[in-house]
Amino acid sequence: MTWNKEVITLAGDLGPSRFFPSVSPAQLLGIEITPYAHELAQTAAWIGYIQ
């Protein structure tokens, strides 16, 4: 079982009132060195998050 599956299973066992993981694109850190690549990756991550 992967760690991601373990976290999901634990969250289900604890119930929504005790544990609700929240991750947003604002927490992502990339290695893009050009400003255009950085903006493009950030925009793509936010679009995926919103959808």
mmCIF entry with sequence, helices, sheets and N, C-alpha, C, O atoms, coordinates in Angstrom:
data_MODEL
# 
_entry.id   MODEL 
# 
_entity.id                         1 
_entity.type                       polymer 
_entity.pdbx_number_of_molecules   1 
# 
_entity_poly.entity_id                      1 
_entity_poly.type                           'polypeptide(L)' 
_entity_poly.nstd_linkage                   no 
_entity_poly.nstd_monomer                   no 
_entity_poly.pdbx_seq_one_letter_code       MTWNKEVITLAGDLGPSRFFPSVSPAQLLGIEITPYAHELAQTAAWIGYIQ 
_entity_poly.pdbx_seq_one_letter_code_can   MTWNKEVITLAGDLGPSRFFPSVSPAQLLGIEITPYAHELAQTAAWIGYIQ 
_entity_poly.pdbx_strand_id                 A 
# 
loop_
_entity_poly_seq.entity_id 
_entity_poly_seq.num 
_entity_poly_seq.mon_id 
_entity_poly_seq.hetero 
1 1  MET n 
1 2  THR n 
1 3  TRP n 
1 4  ASN n 
1 5  LYS n 
1 6  GLU n 
1 7  VAL n 
1 8  ILE n 
1 9  THR n 
1 10 LEU n 
1 11 ALA n 
1 12 GLY n 
1 13 ASP n 
1 14 LEU n 
1 15 GLY n 
1 16 PRO n 
1 17 SER n 
1 18 ARG n 
1 19 PHE n 
1 20 PHE n 
1 21 PRO n 
1 22 SER n 
1 23 VAL n 
1 24 SER n 
1 25 PRO n 
1 26 ALA n 
1 27 GLN n 
1 28 LEU n 
1 29 LEU n 
1 30 GLY n 
1 31 ILE n 
1 32 GLU n 
1 33 ILE n 
1 34 THR n 
1 35 PRO n 
1 36 TYR n 
1 37 ALA n 
1 38 HIS n 
1 39 GLU n 
1 40 LEU n 
1 41 ALA n 
1 42 GLN n 
1 43 THR n 
1 44 ALA n 
1 45 ALA n 
1 46 TRP n 
1 47 ILE n 
1 48 GLY n 
1 49 TYR n 
1 50 ILE n 
1 51 GLN n 
# 
_struct_asym.id          A 
_struct_asym.entity_id   1 
# 
loop_
_struct_conf.conf_type_id 
_struct_conf.id 
_struct_conf.pdbx_PDB_helix_id 
_struct_conf.beg_label_comp_id 
_struct_conf.beg_label_asym_id 
_struct_conf.beg_label_seq_id 
_struct_conf.pdbx_beg_PDB_ins_code 
_struct_conf.end_label_comp_id 
_struct_conf.end_label_asym_id 
_struct_conf.end_label_seq_id 
_struct_conf.pdbx_end_PDB_ins_code 
_struct_conf.beg_auth_comp_id 
_struct_conf.beg_auth_asym_id 
_struct_conf.beg_auth_seq_id 
_struct_conf.end_auth_comp_id 
_struct_conf.end_auth_asym_id 
_struct_conf.end_auth_seq_id 
_struct_conf.pdbx_PDB_helix_class 
_struct_conf.details 
_struct_conf.pdbx_PDB_helix_length 
HELX_P HELX_P1 AA1 TRP A 3  ? LEU A 14 ? TRP A 3  LEU A 14 1 ? 12 
HELX_P HELX_P2 AA2 PRO A 25 ? GLN A 27 ? PRO A 25 GLN A 27 5 ? 3  
HELX_P HELX_P3 AA3 PRO A 35 ? ILE A 50 ? PRO A 35 ILE A 50 1 ? 16 
# 
_struct_conf_type.id          HELX_P 
_struct_conf_type.criteria    ? 
_struct_conf_type.reference   ? 
# 
loop_
_atom_site.group_PDB 
_atom_site.id 
_atom_site.type_symbol 
_atom_site.label_atom_id 
_atom_site.label_alt_id 
_atom_site.label_comp_id 
_atom_site.label_asym_id 
_atom_site.label_entity_id 
_atom_site.label_seq_id 
_atom_site.pdbx_PDB_ins_code 
_atom_site.Cartn_x 
_atom_site.Cartn_y 
_atom_site.Cartn_z 
_atom_site.occupancy 
_atom_site.B_iso_or_equiv 
_atom_site.pdbx_formal_charge 
_atom_site.auth_seq_id 
_atom_site.auth_comp_id 
_atom_site.auth_asym_id 
_atom_site.auth_atom_id 
_atom_site.pdbx_PDB_model_num 
ATOM 1   N N  . MET A 1 1  ? 0.853   -1.169 0.000   1.00 0.00 ? 1  MET A N  1 
ATOM 2   C CA . MET A 1 1  ? 0.000   0.000  0.000   1.00 0.00 ? 1  MET A CA 1 
ATOM 3   C C  . MET A 1 1  ? 0.908   1.244  0.000   1.00 0.00 ? 1  MET A C  1 
ATOM 4   O O  . MET A 1 1  ? 1.870   1.326  0.763   1.00 0.00 ? 1  MET A O  1 
ATOM 5   N N  . THR A 1 2  ? 0.586   2.176  -0.847  1.00 0.00 ? 2  THR A N  1 
ATOM 6   C CA . THR A 1 2  ? 1.380   3.390  -0.916  1.00 0.00 ? 2  THR A CA 1 
ATOM 7   C C  . THR A 1 2  ? 1.011   4.330  0.229   1.00 0.00 ? 2  THR A C  1 
ATOM 8   O O  . THR A 1 2  ? -0.052  4.196  0.836   1.00 0.00 ? 2  THR A O  1 
ATOM 9   N N  . TRP A 1 3  ? 1.898   5.277  0.517   1.00 0.00 ? 3  TRP A N  1 
ATOM 10  C CA . TRP A 1 3  ? 1.629   6.215  1.605   1.00 0.00 ? 3  TRP A CA 1 
ATOM 11  C C  . TRP A 1 3  ? 0.389   7.047  1.326   1.00 0.00 ? 3  TRP A C  1 
ATOM 12  O O  . TRP A 1 3  ? -0.336  7.413  2.251   1.00 0.00 ? 3  TRP A O  1 
ATOM 13  N N  . ASN A 1 4  ? 0.136   7.352  0.042   1.00 0.00 ? 4  ASN A N  1 
ATOM 14  C CA . ASN A 1 4  ? -1.042  8.131  -0.320  1.00 0.00 ? 4  ASN A CA 1 
ATOM 15  C C  . ASN A 1 4  ? -2.318  7.362  0.032   1.00 0.00 ? 4  ASN A C  1 
ATOM 16  O O  . ASN A 1 4  ? -3.269  7.932  0.566   1.00 0.00 ? 4  ASN A O  1 
ATOM 17  N N  . LYS A 1 5  ? -2.324  6.082  -0.270  1.00 0.00 ? 5  LYS A N  1 
ATOM 18  C CA . LYS A 1 5  ? -3.475  5.233  0.049   1.00 0.00 ? 5  LYS A CA 1 
ATOM 19  C C  . LYS A 1 5  ? -3.647  5.109  1.564   1.00 0.00 ? 5  LYS A C  1 
ATOM 20  O O  . LYS A 1 5  ? -4.772  5.072  2.063   1.00 0.00 ? 5  LYS A O  1 
ATOM 21  N N  . GLU A 1 6  ? -2.538  5.045  2.286   1.00 0.00 ? 6  GLU A N  1 
ATOM 22  C CA . GLU A 1 6  ? -2.611  4.970  3.748   1.00 0.00 ? 6  GLU A CA 1 
ATOM 23  C C  . GLU A 1 6  ? -3.249  6.226  4.332   1.00 0.00 ? 6  GLU A C  1 
ATOM 24  O O  . GLU A 1 6  ? -4.059  6.139  5.255   1.00 0.00 ? 6  GLU A O  1 
ATOM 25  N N  . VAL A 1 7  ? -2.894  7.379  3.806   1.00 0.00 ? 7  VAL A N  1 
ATOM 26  C CA . VAL A 1 7  ? -3.467  8.643  4.292   1.00 0.00 ? 7  VAL A CA 1 
ATOM 27  C C  . VAL A 1 7  ? -4.955  8.697  3.997   1.00 0.00 ? 7  VAL A C  1 
ATOM 28  O O  . VAL A 1 7  ? -5.740  9.112  4.850   1.00 0.00 ? 7  VAL A O  1 
ATOM 29  N N  . ILE A 1 8  ? -5.351  8.286  2.810   1.00 0.00 ? 8  ILE A N  1 
ATOM 30  C CA . ILE A 1 8  ? -6.770  8.285  2.447   1.00 0.00 ? 8  ILE A CA 1 
ATOM 31  C C  . ILE A 1 8  ? -7.555  7.324  3.340   1.00 0.00 ? 8  ILE A C  1 
ATOM 32  O O  . ILE A 1 8  ? -8.659  7.640  3.784   1.00 0.00 ? 8  ILE A O  1 
ATOM 33  N N  . THR A 1 9  ? -6.983  6.160  3.596   1.00 0.00 ? 9  THR A N  1 
ATOM 34  C CA . THR A 1 9  ? -7.639  5.181  4.461   1.00 0.00 ? 9  THR A CA 1 
ATOM 35  C C  . THR A 1 9  ? -7.772  5.722  5.892   1.00 0.00 ? 9  THR A C  1 
ATOM 36  O O  . THR A 1 9  ? -8.827  5.595  6.514   1.00 0.00 ? 9  THR A O  1 
ATOM 37  N N  . LEU A 1 10 ? -6.706  6.318  6.397   1.00 0.00 ? 10 LEU A N  1 
ATOM 38  C CA . LEU A 1 10 ? -6.757  6.901  7.739   1.00 0.00 ? 10 LEU A CA 1 
ATOM 39  C C  . LEU A 1 10 ? -7.805  8.005  7.817   1.00 0.00 ? 10 LEU A C  1 
ATOM 40  O O  . LEU A 1 10 ? -8.560  8.079  8.786   1.00 0.00 ? 10 LEU A O  1 
ATOM 41  N N  . ALA A 1 11 ? -7.851  8.854  6.810   1.00 0.00 ? 11 ALA A N  1 
ATOM 42  C CA . ALA A 1 11 ? -8.837  9.935  6.798   1.00 0.00 ? 11 ALA A CA 1 
ATOM 43  C C  . ALA A 1 11 ? -10.252 9.367  6.808   1.00 0.00 ? 11 ALA A C  1 
ATOM 44  O O  . ALA A 1 11 ? -11.127 9.904  7.487   1.00 0.00 ? 11 ALA A O  1 
ATOM 45  N N  . GLY A 1 12 ? -10.485 8.300  6.072   1.00 0.00 ? 12 GLY A N  1 
ATOM 46  C CA . GLY A 1 12 ? -11.799 7.667  6.074   1.00 0.00 ? 12 GLY A CA 1 
ATOM 47  C C  . GLY A 1 12 ? -12.155 7.077  7.423   1.00 0.00 ? 12 GLY A C  1 
ATOM 48  O O  . GLY A 1 12 ? -13.305 7.141  7.857   1.00 0.00 ? 12 GLY A O  1 
ATOM 49  N N  . ASP A 1 13 ? -11.157 6.497  8.087   1.00 0.00 ? 13 ASP A N  1 
ATOM 50  C CA . ASP A 1 13 ? -11.391 5.917  9.411   1.00 0.00 ? 13 ASP A CA 1 
ATOM 51  C C  . ASP A 1 13 ? -11.671 6.987  10.470  1.00 0.00 ? 13 ASP A C  1 
ATOM 52  O O  . ASP A 1 13 ? -12.495 6.782  11.362  1.00 0.00 ? 13 ASP A O  1 
ATOM 53  N N  . LEU A 1 14 ? -10.986 8.123  10.370  1.00 0.00 ? 14 LEU A N  1 
ATOM 54  C CA . LEU A 1 14 ? -11.162 9.186  11.357  1.00 0.00 ? 14 LEU A CA 1 
ATOM 55  C C  . LEU A 1 14 ? -12.439 9.986  11.142  1.00 0.00 ? 14 LEU A C  1 
ATOM 56  O O  . LEU A 1 14 ? -12.982 10.566 12.083  1.00 0.00 ? 14 LEU A O  1 
ATOM 57  N N  . GLY A 1 15 ? -12.910 10.017 9.917   1.00 0.00 ? 15 GLY A N  1 
ATOM 58  C CA . GLY A 1 15 ? -14.112 10.780 9.609   1.00 0.00 ? 15 GLY A CA 1 
ATOM 59  C C  . GLY A 1 15 ? -13.767 12.194 9.177   1.00 0.00 ? 15 GLY A C  1 
ATOM 60  O O  . GLY A 1 15 ? -12.675 12.689 9.457   1.00 0.00 ? 15 GLY A O  1 
ATOM 61  N N  . PRO A 1 16 ? -14.699 12.836 8.498   1.00 0.00 ? 16 PRO A N  1 
ATOM 62  C CA . PRO A 1 16 ? -14.418 14.162 7.935   1.00 0.00 ? 16 PRO A CA 1 
ATOM 63  C C  . PRO A 1 16 ? -14.240 15.271 8.974   1.00 0.00 ? 16 PRO A C  1 
ATOM 64  O O  . PRO A 1 16 ? -13.614 16.290 8.683   1.00 0.00 ? 16 PRO A O  1 
ATOM 65  N N  . SER A 1 17 ? -14.772 15.090 10.162  1.00 0.00 ? 17 SER A N  1 
ATOM 66  C CA . SER A 1 17 ? -14.665 16.157 11.150  1.00 0.00 ? 17 SER A CA 1 
ATOM 67  C C  . SER A 1 17 ? -13.289 16.210 11.815  1.00 0.00 ? 17 SER A C  1 
ATOM 68  O O  . SER A 1 17 ? -12.899 17.251 12.344  1.00 0.00 ? 17 SER A O  1 
ATOM 69  N N  . ARG A 1 18 ? -12.560 15.109 11.793  1.00 0.00 ? 18 ARG A N  1 
ATOM 70  C CA . ARG A 1 18 ? -11.260 15.077 12.478  1.00 0.00 ? 18 ARG A CA 1 
ATOM 71  C C  . ARG A 1 18 ? -10.084 15.301 11.540  1.00 0.00 ? 18 ARG A C  1 
ATOM 72  O O  . ARG A 1 18 ? -9.049  15.819 11.960  1.00 0.00 ? 18 ARG A O  1 
ATOM 73  N N  . PHE A 1 19 ? -10.230 14.920 10.284  1.00 0.00 ? 19 PHE A N  1 
ATOM 74  C CA . PHE A 1 19 ? -9.092  14.987 9.377   1.00 0.00 ? 19 PHE A CA 1 
ATOM 75  C C  . PHE A 1 19 ? -9.581  15.273 7.971   1.00 0.00 ? 19 PHE A C  1 
ATOM 76  O O  . PHE A 1 19 ? -10.329 14.481 7.397   1.00 0.00 ? 19 PHE A O  1 
ATOM 77  N N  . PHE A 1 20 ? -9.165  16.395 7.416   1.00 0.00 ? 20 PHE A N  1 
ATOM 78  C CA . PHE A 1 20 ? -9.520  16.719 6.039   1.00 0.00 ? 20 PHE A CA 1 
ATOM 79  C C  . PHE A 1 20 ? -8.302  17.332 5.368   1.00 0.00 ? 20 PHE A C  1 
ATOM 80  O O  . PHE A 1 20 ? -8.063  18.533 5.492   1.00 0.00 ? 20 PHE A O  1 
ATOM 81  N N  . PRO A 1 21 ? -7.521  16.508 4.650   1.00 0.00 ? 21 PRO A N  1 
ATOM 82  C CA . PRO A 1 21 ? -6.317  17.043 4.025   1.00 0.00 ? 21 PRO A CA 1 
ATOM 83  C C  . PRO A 1 21 ? -6.659  18.048 2.927   1.00 0.00 ? 21 PRO A C  1 
ATOM 84  O O  . PRO A 1 21 ? -7.579  17.834 2.139   1.00 0.00 ? 21 PRO A O  1 
ATOM 85  N N  . SER A 1 22 ? -5.924  19.120 2.888   1.00 0.00 ? 22 SER A N  1 
ATOM 86  C CA . SER A 1 22 ? -6.163  20.147 1.891   1.00 0.00 ? 22 SER A CA 1 
ATOM 87  C C  . SER A 1 22 ? -4.825  20.570 1.296   1.00 0.00 ? 22 SER A C  1 
ATOM 88  O O  . SER A 1 22 ? -3.948  21.081 1.993   1.00 0.00 ? 22 SER A O  1 
ATOM 89  N N  . VAL A 1 23 ? -4.691  20.348 0.012   1.00 0.00 ? 23 VAL A N  1 
ATOM 90  C CA . VAL A 1 23 ? -3.477  20.725 -0.700  1.00 0.00 ? 23 VAL A CA 1 
ATOM 91  C C  . VAL A 1 23 ? -3.884  21.592 -1.869  1.00 0.00 ? 23 VAL A C  1 
ATOM 92  O O  . VAL A 1 23 ? -4.804  21.257 -2.616  1.00 0.00 ? 23 VAL A O  1 
ATOM 93  N N  . SER A 1 24 ? -3.196  22.707 -2.026  1.00 0.00 ? 24 SER A N  1 
ATOM 94  C CA . SER A 1 24 ? -3.496  23.591 -3.138  1.00 0.00 ? 24 SER A CA 1 
ATOM 95  C C  . SER A 1 24 ? -2.230  23.815 -3.960  1.00 0.00 ? 24 SER A C  1 
ATOM 96  O O  . SER A 1 24 ? -1.127  23.538 -3.489  1.00 0.00 ? 24 SER A O  1 
ATOM 97  N N  . PRO A 1 25 ? -2.384  24.312 -5.180  1.00 0.00 ? 25 PRO A N  1 
ATOM 98  C CA . PRO A 1 25 ? -1.210  24.596 -6.001  1.00 0.00 ? 25 PRO A CA 1 
ATOM 99  C C  . PRO A 1 25 ? -0.273  25.634 -5.382  1.00 0.00 ? 25 PRO A C  1 
ATOM 100 O O  . PRO A 1 25 ? 0.892   25.712 -5.772  1.00 0.00 ? 25 PRO A O  1 
ATOM 101 N N  . ALA A 1 26 ? -0.746  26.416 -4.446  1.00 0.00 ? 26 ALA A N  1 
ATOM 102 C CA . ALA A 1 26 ? 0.119   27.393 -3.789  1.00 0.00 ? 26 ALA A CA 1 
ATOM 103 C C  . ALA A 1 26 ? 1.238   26.718 -3.001  1.00 0.00 ? 26 ALA A C  1 
ATOM 104 O O  . ALA A 1 26 ? 2.247   27.353 -2.693  1.00 0.00 ? 26 ALA A O  1 
ATOM 105 N N  . GLN A 1 27 ? 1.068   25.432 -2.669  1.00 0.00 ? 27 GLN A N  1 
ATOM 106 C CA . GLN A 1 27 ? 2.067   24.704 -1.915  1.00 0.00 ? 27 GLN A CA 1 
ATOM 107 C C  . GLN A 1 27 ? 3.111   24.033 -2.807  1.00 0.00 ? 27 GLN A C  1 
ATOM 108 O O  . GLN A 1 27 ? 4.062   23.438 -2.300  1.00 0.00 ? 27 GLN A O  1 
ATOM 109 N N  . LEU A 1 28 ? 2.946   24.119 -4.110  1.00 0.00 ? 28 LEU A N  1 
ATOM 110 C CA . LEU A 1 28 ? 3.873   23.470 -5.028  1.00 0.00 ? 28 LEU A CA 1 
ATOM 111 C C  . LEU A 1 28 ? 5.111   24.330 -5.252  1.00 0.00 ? 28 LEU A C  1 
ATOM 112 O O  . LEU A 1 28 ? 5.032   25.556 -5.322  1.00 0.00 ? 28 LEU A O  1 
ATOM 113 N N  . LEU A 1 29 ? 6.237   23.670 -5.361  1.00 0.00 ? 29 LEU A N  1 
ATOM 114 C CA . LEU A 1 29 ? 7.490   24.344 -5.642  1.00 0.00 ? 29 LEU A CA 1 
ATOM 115 C C  . LEU A 1 29 ? 8.121   23.659 -6.843  1.00 0.00 ? 29 LEU A C  1 
ATOM 116 O O  . LEU A 1 29 ? 8.348   22.449 -6.829  1.00 0.00 ? 29 LEU A O  1 
ATOM 117 N N  . GLY A 1 30 ? 8.397   24.419 -7.863  1.00 0.00 ? 30 GLY A N  1 
ATOM 118 C CA . GLY A 1 30 ? 8.964   23.853 -9.083  1.00 0.00 ? 30 GLY A CA 1 
ATOM 119 C C  . GLY A 1 30 ? 10.422  24.202 -9.270  1.00 0.00 ? 30 GLY A C  1 
ATOM 120 O O  . GLY A 1 30 ? 11.010  24.921 -8.462  1.00 0.00 ? 30 GLY A O  1 
ATOM 121 N N  . ILE A 1 31 ? 11.006  23.686 -10.348 1.00 0.00 ? 31 ILE A N  1 
ATOM 122 C CA . ILE A 1 31 ? 12.415  23.955 -10.637 1.00 0.00 ? 31 ILE A CA 1 
ATOM 123 C C  . ILE A 1 31 ? 12.570  24.772 -11.907 1.00 0.00 ? 31 ILE A C  1 
ATOM 124 O O  . ILE A 1 31 ? 13.662  24.848 -12.471 1.00 0.00 ? 31 ILE A O  1 
ATOM 125 N N  . GLU A 1 32 ? 11.479  25.385 -12.361 1.00 0.00 ? 32 GLU A N  1 
ATOM 126 C CA . GLU A 1 32 ? 11.551  26.186 -13.574 1.00 0.00 ? 32 GLU A CA 1 
ATOM 127 C C  . GLU A 1 32 ? 12.484  27.371 -13.345 1.00 0.00 ? 32 GLU A C  1 
ATOM 128 O O  . GLU A 1 32 ? 12.402  28.055 -12.325 1.00 0.00 ? 32 GLU A O  1 
ATOM 129 N N  . ILE A 1 33 ? 13.367  27.599 -14.307 1.00 0.00 ? 33 ILE A N  1 
ATOM 130 C CA . ILE A 1 33 ? 14.319  28.696 -14.152 1.00 0.00 ? 33 ILE A CA 1 
ATOM 131 C C  . ILE A 1 33 ? 13.973  29.893 -15.030 1.00 0.00 ? 33 ILE A C  1 
ATOM 132 O O  . ILE A 1 33 ? 14.504  30.985 -14.829 1.00 0.00 ? 33 ILE A O  1 
ATOM 133 N N  . THR A 1 34 ? 13.097  29.694 -15.991 1.00 0.00 ? 34 THR A N  1 
ATOM 134 C CA . THR A 1 34 ? 12.690  30.829 -16.817 1.00 0.00 ? 34 THR A CA 1 
ATOM 135 C C  . THR A 1 34 ? 11.326  31.316 -16.351 1.00 0.00 ? 34 THR A C  1 
ATOM 136 O O  . THR A 1 34 ? 10.475  30.501 -15.995 1.00 0.00 ? 34 THR A O  1 
ATOM 137 N N  . PRO A 1 35 ? 11.100  32.611 -16.347 1.00 0.00 ? 35 PRO A N  1 
ATOM 138 C CA . PRO A 1 35 ? 9.819   33.153 -15.883 1.00 0.00 ? 35 PRO A CA 1 
ATOM 139 C C  . PRO A 1 35 ? 8.618   32.609 -16.665 1.00 0.00 ? 35 PRO A C  1 
ATOM 140 O O  . PRO A 1 35 ? 7.569   32.346 -16.078 1.00 0.00 ? 35 PRO A O  1 
ATOM 141 N N  . TYR A 1 36 ? 8.763   32.439 -17.978 1.00 0.00 ? 36 TYR A N  1 
ATOM 142 C CA . TYR A 1 36 ? 7.651   31.926 -18.780 1.00 0.00 ? 36 TYR A CA 1 
ATOM 143 C C  . TYR A 1 36 ? 7.294   30.495 -18.381 1.00 0.00 ? 36 TYR A C  1 
ATOM 144 O O  . TYR A 1 36 ? 6.115   30.171 -18.237 1.00 0.00 ? 36 TYR A O  1 
ATOM 145 N N  . ALA A 1 37 ? 8.294   29.643 -18.203 1.00 0.00 ? 37 ALA A N  1 
ATOM 146 C CA . ALA A 1 37 ? 8.041   28.255 -17.801 1.00 0.00 ? 37 ALA A CA 1 
ATOM 147 C C  . ALA A 1 37 ? 7.376   28.211 -16.431 1.00 0.00 ? 37 ALA A C  1 
ATOM 148 O O  . ALA A 1 37 ? 6.479   27.399 -16.200 1.00 0.00 ? 37 ALA A O  1 
ATOM 149 N N  . HIS A 1 38 ? 7.808   29.071 -15.531 1.00 0.00 ? 38 HIS A N  1 
ATOM 150 C CA . HIS A 1 38 ? 7.217   29.128 -14.197 1.00 0.00 ? 38 HIS A CA 1 
ATOM 151 C C  . HIS A 1 38 ? 5.736   29.515 -14.269 1.00 0.00 ? 38 HIS A C  1 
ATOM 152 O O  . HIS A 1 38 ? 4.893   28.858 -13.658 1.00 0.00 ? 38 HIS A O  1 
ATOM 153 N N  . GLU A 1 39 ? 5.423   30.565 -15.006 1.00 0.00 ? 39 GLU A N  1 
ATOM 154 C CA . GLU A 1 39 ? 4.034   31.015 -15.131 1.00 0.00 ? 39 GLU A CA 1 
ATOM 155 C C  . GLU A 1 39 ? 3.161   29.965 -15.808 1.00 0.00 ? 39 GLU A C  1 
ATOM 156 O O  . GLU A 1 39 ? 2.020   29.750 -15.399 1.00 0.00 ? 39 GLU A O  1 
ATOM 157 N N  . LEU A 1 40 ? 3.687   29.312 -16.837 1.00 0.00 ? 40 LEU A N  1 
ATOM 158 C CA . LEU A 1 40 ? 2.936   28.279 -17.548 1.00 0.00 ? 40 LEU A CA 1 
ATOM 159 C C  . LEU A 1 40 ? 2.630   27.095 -16.629 1.00 0.00 ? 40 LEU A C  1 
ATOM 160 O O  . LEU A 1 40 ? 1.501   26.606 -16.601 1.00 0.00 ? 40 LEU A O  1 
ATOM 161 N N  . ALA A 1 41 ? 3.620   26.641 -15.890 1.00 0.00 ? 41 ALA A N  1 
ATOM 162 C CA . ALA A 1 41 ? 3.406   25.516 -14.970 1.00 0.00 ? 41 ALA A CA 1 
ATOM 163 C C  . ALA A 1 41 ? 2.437   25.896 -13.856 1.00 0.00 ? 41 ALA A C  1 
ATOM 164 O O  . ALA A 1 41 ? 1.581   25.097 -13.478 1.00 0.00 ? 41 ALA A O  1 
ATOM 165 N N  . GLN A 1 42 ? 2.566   27.097 -13.337 1.00 0.00 ? 42 GLN A N  1 
ATOM 166 C CA . GLN A 1 42 ? 1.672   27.549 -12.272 1.00 0.00 ? 42 GLN A CA 1 
ATOM 167 C C  . GLN A 1 42 ? 0.231   27.645 -12.780 1.00 0.00 ? 42 GLN A C  1 
ATOM 168 O O  . GLN A 1 42 ? -0.698  27.233 -12.086 1.00 0.00 ? 42 GLN A O  1 
ATOM 169 N N  . THR A 1 43 ? 0.044   28.178 -13.966 1.00 0.00 ? 43 THR A N  1 
ATOM 170 C CA . THR A 1 43 ? -1.288  28.285 -14.538 1.00 0.00 ? 43 THR A CA 1 
ATOM 171 C C  . THR A 1 43 ? -1.901  26.909 -14.794 1.00 0.00 ? 43 THR A C  1 
ATOM 172 O O  . THR A 1 43 ? -3.081  26.690 -14.522 1.00 0.00 ? 43 THR A O  1 
ATOM 173 N N  . ALA A 1 44 ? -1.099  25.988 -15.317 1.00 0.00 ? 44 ALA A N  1 
ATOM 174 C CA . ALA A 1 44 ? -1.597  24.631 -15.571 1.00 0.00 ? 44 ALA A CA 1 
ATOM 175 C C  . ALA A 1 44 ? -1.999  23.946 -14.270 1.00 0.00 ? 44 ALA A C  1 
ATOM 176 O O  . ALA A 1 44 ? -3.014  23.252 -14.224 1.00 0.00 ? 44 ALA A O  1 
ATOM 177 N N  . ALA A 1 45 ? -1.219  24.134 -13.223 1.00 0.00 ? 45 ALA A N  1 
ATOM 178 C CA . ALA A 1 45 ? -1.543  23.510 -11.931 1.00 0.00 ? 45 ALA A CA 1 
ATOM 179 C C  . ALA A 1 45 ? -2.832  24.085 -11.372 1.00 0.00 ? 45 ALA A C  1 
ATOM 180 O O  . ALA A 1 45 ? -3.658  23.331 -10.857 1.00 0.00 ? 45 ALA A O  1 
ATOM 181 N N  . TRP A 1 46 ? -3.034  25.392 -11.454 1.00 0.00 ? 46 TRP A N  1 
ATOM 182 C CA . TRP A 1 46 ? -4.263  26.005 -10.942 1.00 0.00 ? 46 TRP A CA 1 
ATOM 183 C C  . TRP A 1 46 ? -5.482  25.584 -11.752 1.00 0.00 ? 46 TRP A C  1 
ATOM 184 O O  . TRP A 1 46 ? -6.549  25.347 -11.186 1.00 0.00 ? 46 TRP A O  1 
ATOM 185 N N  . ILE A 1 47 ? -5.336  25.488 -13.070 1.00 0.00 ? 47 ILE A N  1 
ATOM 186 C CA . ILE A 1 47 ? -6.472  25.042 -13.896 1.00 0.00 ? 47 ILE A CA 1 
ATOM 187 C C  . ILE A 1 47 ? -6.874  23.627 -13.518 1.00 0.00 ? 47 ILE A C  1 
ATOM 188 O O  . ILE A 1 47 ? -8.061  23.335 -13.379 1.00 0.00 ? 47 ILE A O  1 
ATOM 189 N N  . GLY A 1 48 ? -5.899  22.752 -13.351 1.00 0.00 ? 48 GLY A N  1 
ATOM 190 C CA . GLY A 1 48 ? -6.193  21.381 -12.928 1.00 0.00 ? 48 GLY A CA 1 
ATOM 191 C C  . GLY A 1 48 ? -6.839  21.331 -11.560 1.00 0.00 ? 48 GLY A C  1 
ATOM 192 O O  . GLY A 1 48 ? -7.737  20.521 -11.330 1.00 0.00 ? 48 GLY A O  1 
ATOM 193 N N  . TYR A 1 49 ? -6.400  22.178 -10.653 1.00 0.00 ? 49 TYR A N  1 
ATOM 194 C CA . TYR A 1 49 ? -6.954  22.213 -9.305  1.00 0.00 ? 49 TYR A CA 1 
ATOM 195 C C  . TYR A 1 49 ? -8.410  22.688 -9.321  1.00 0.00 ? 49 TYR A C  1 
ATOM 196 O O  . TYR A 1 49 ? -9.258  22.133 -8.622  1.00 0.00 ? 49 TYR A O  1 
ATOM 197 N N  . ILE A 1 50 ? -8.688  23.705 -10.114 1.00 0.00 ? 50 ILE A N  1 
ATOM 198 C CA . ILE A 1 50 ? -10.038 24.259 -10.184 1.00 0.00 ? 50 ILE A CA 1 
ATOM 199 C C  . ILE A 1 50 ? -11.016 23.266 -10.819 1.00 0.00 ? 50 ILE A C  1 
ATOM 200 O O  . ILE A 1 50 ? -12.172 23.177 -10.406 1.00 0.00 ? 50 ILE A O  1 
ATOM 201 N N  . GLN A 1 51 ? -10.554 22.537 -11.805 1.00 0.00 ? 51 GLN A N  1 
ATOM 202 C CA . GLN A 1 51 ? -11.434 21.582 -12.486 1.00 0.00 ? 51 GLN A CA 1 
ATOM 203 C C  . GLN A 1 51 ? -11.751 20.440 -11.563 1.00 0.00 ? 51 GLN A C  1 
ATOM 204 O O  . GLN A 1 51 ? -12.480 19.523 -11.942 1.00 0.00 ? 51 GLN A O  1 
# 
